[in-house]
Amino acid sequence: MILAGGESSRFFPFNDIHKSFFRLAGKTILERTLESVKKLNPSEIILVLGSKNFEREKEICESIPAFEGVRYVSEKRPLGQADAILSAGEYITKDFFVINASQFNFHNLAKEFIEKHKESENIATLGITRTNTPSKYGIVDLENDRIRGIVEKPKSGSEPSDMRLVGIYLFSKDFLPELSKTPISDCSLEETLNKVAKEGNVGSVSITTNTPSL
């Protein structure tokens, strides 16, 4: 599942379309992410687009050959990643990846996620990487490779570690019922992850290669 919803407010005044539709060396950012995903031959690719510009953005995608075979879903409201994931929940029947729309190198990372997810029987396995500016990101509280919690944009000096989320998640299908129990807000995904992390069911994959951040 590729998330390309929300309002891209940080791109104002250029946010009349999702930021992943901007072109980079002749291709949209989203197209480059999709090409990376397709190298893994997934059984299905779900693209969640924002409700505001859904038809326009879907039309753009359908004009690009690389998007052939993609299932399009409109997020219900621009209320964070949880709402976007639940908008596509009816199509989830097994473990699934959720990635943001700027993961050009996903095909080189997925194998380690799958192996660790199965080995540890996690309900969620999250990609993390080191950062020098923890106040800008979701920062994880780590115990070895187990995630004990997530603090969103902590104040300087209060961060639990220097490891941030990178926008790659591998979820068990059993995560969806847990997510649906959490009241929808911009922080619903983190709140649900914090809940299941207390039960020791959230693992991590440390990524040392550069990952794009938009």
N, C-alpha and C positions, 0 to 999 in steps of 0.2 A: 504494500500500500504506500503510495507516494502522496504526501500532503502538500498541496499547493493552494490552500485556502487562506482565510484571514484577510486583513485589510492592507497589509504591507505598509503600515502607517509610517515606518521609518524611511520609506522611499518618497514621501510627500515632497513635492507636488507631482511626482511621476507615478502615483499609485492608483491610477485609473485602471490598471491591470496588474495582475500579480507579478511580483519582482522576478520570478523565475522565467517570465516571458521575455525578459531582456536578452539581447543577443550577445554572444561571446564568440568571436572569431567565426562568424557566419551562422552559428546555430544558437537557439535559445538555451538558457541554462537548464531548463526542464528537459529539453530534448537530449542534452548530453547525459543527464541523470538517467533518463529512460534507456538510452543506448547501453549504459553500464548495467542496468538491471537486466536487460534482455540477453546479455552475455551468459546469464545463469540459467536461461530457459525455464523461467518460473511457470507454474501451471496457470496462474492468472495474475494480471497486473491491474490494480484498482487505483485510479487517479481521483483524488478528492479535490474538487475545485470550490472556490468561494461561491456563495449563492448570488451575490451582487452582480457578478459578471459571468455567470456560469455559461450561458448560451454563447456569448462572444468568445470566451476562452476555449470552450469545447470546439467551436467552429475552427479556431486557429489550429488546435491540435489535429483535428480531422483533415486539415489540409496538408499535414506533414506525414509522409509515408511511415516514418518510424513509429507513429502512434497507432498503427493498425493493430487491432485486437485488444486494445485497452478498454476497460470498463470505466465509464465516467460516473462519478457520484457527486452530487451537490451537497456541501455541508449545510446543516440546518440553520446554524447561526454562527457568526464569527466569534465564537467563544472558546478559542483555544483548541489544542490538539485532541483533547478527549471527545469533544463534540464532533470533530471531523472523523475520528475513528469510529465512533458509534453510528455516525451517518451511514457508514458502509458495513455495519455489523452483520446485517442479514446475509452478506456474501461470504462471511468467514466460517469455515468448517474445520479448519485445522490450524496448527501453529503458523504464525505469519510475521513478516517483517513490516515495520513502519519506518519510513525514512523521510527526511525533508527533501525538498526539491533541488538541492544543490550537492548531491552526493555523486560526483563524477567517478569516484574510485570504488564504488560499492562492490563491484564484482571481485575486487581483490581482497575484500574484507569479510564477505559473507561466510566463507567456509569456517573460519575460526568461531564465529558466532554460533553457527549450527552445532559444531562439535561441542563447545562448552555448554550450550543450552541443553543438549541431550545428556551429556555426561553428568551434569549437576541437577538435572530434572527441575530446572528453574521455571517459575511462572513468567519471569521476565529476565532478559539479558540485555544490558544497556552498553552502548559504546561510550567510552570516556577518553579524555586526553588531558594533558597537563596545560595549565594556563598561567600567565603572569598577571591576569586581570580578573580574578574570581568575582569581583563585584558586578561583572557584566553578564554572568551566566548562572545556570543551574549547577550548583556544586554538590558533589556527592560526599557522604560520610562513609569511609571505607574501612573494612576489616579484612585484610588480605584482598581477595577479589570479590568479596561479598559486599553489597551495598546495604548499609544500615539506614540510610535516609538521604533525602535531597533537600538542600536549602537553596531557594531561588534568589539569586542576586544578593548574597550576604553582604553586610557592612564590612568594611575593611577591618581586619583583626578578629572577626567572628567566624570566618570561613572554616568549615570542618576539614578541608583539605585544599589542594591546588588542582584537583581533578574535576573537569567539567563534562557535562553531557555534550555529545556531538550530533545528535539528531538521527541516530540509528538505534532501533529497538527491535528485539525479537521477542514476541509474546506467545505464550501458550494460549490456545483458544479459551482456556478457563479464565484468562484474565478479563475477558469481556464482561462476564457477569459481575465481577468485582468493580469494574469501571462504571457499569450502569447503576451501581448502588450509590455512587458519589454524586451529590448535587452538581449540576453543570456550572462551571465557571472557567476563567482563564487558567486556573491552577488545578483543575480536577485531575489531570493525569498525574501530576506530582503528588497530590494528596493520596491518590489510590496507590501509587508506587510506594509511598511512605508507609501506608498501611500494610501492604504485603511484605515490605522489606523487614518489618518487625518480626515476621514469621520466618525470616531467613530464606525467602524464596526469590531473591533478586540478585543476580550475578552481574559481572561486568567483563568487558573486553577492553583492554588498554590499547589505544591506537597511537602509534608513534609517527605515522605519516601525516602530512598536512591535510586537514579537512576543511573545505570551504565553509565560510560563515557569512550569511547575508543578513 
